Amino acid sequence: MMMYKPKGVCSREIYFDVVDNKLTGVRYVGGCSGNTQGVGRLLEGMDVDEAISRLEGIHCGPKSTSCPDQLAQALKAYKSEQ
């Protein structure tokens, strides 16, 4: 299980696993519970590169990032460590 500390958003932590380049077990701590649960369920089994492509650049109101964008950043950091 990987853990990422997001920046500039309401969520405090993002947890996820990657198995055969597919996302599993995406879970946010903090943030908008319904939205983050929905993001996690929608991403279950999705290819990491596809998830990055879909999530990167999403903004939350006037913020330059969002909880989904922060997950994309977490996945990019994960990939750079592989």
C-alpha positions, -999 to +999 in steps of 0.1 A: +000+000+000+014+034-010+007+066+009+009+101-005+005+134+013-014+157-010-007+194-012-032+223-016-064+202-011-087+193+018-077+156+019-047+148+041-036+114+028-042+092-003-036+055-001-035+031-031-020-001-045-008-009-080-010-045-092+001-053-127+000-015-135-037-014-124-050+007-095-066-009-065-077+002-030-077+039-037-087+056-004-086+093+007-083+105+043-102+138+046-117+158+017-152+155+004-161+120+014-187+112-013-165+126-041-133+108-029-151+075-024-166+079-059-132+086-074-117+055-057-145+032-069-143+045-105-105+040-106-106+005-093-088-017-119-079+012-141-045+013-158-022+038-140-013+057-172-050+060-180-058+073-145-031+099-148-044+110-181-079+114-169-072+131-135-042+154-141-051+190-144-085+189-127-090+220-105-112+224-074-129+258-076-102+285-076-074+261-065-048+251-091-052+214-081-078+190-067-080+157-049-081+138-083-052+159-096-032+151-064-038+114-070-024+118-105+007+135-089+009+105-065+008+081-094+034+100-113+057+099-083+050+061-079+060+056-116+092+076-112+103+053-084+097+021-104 
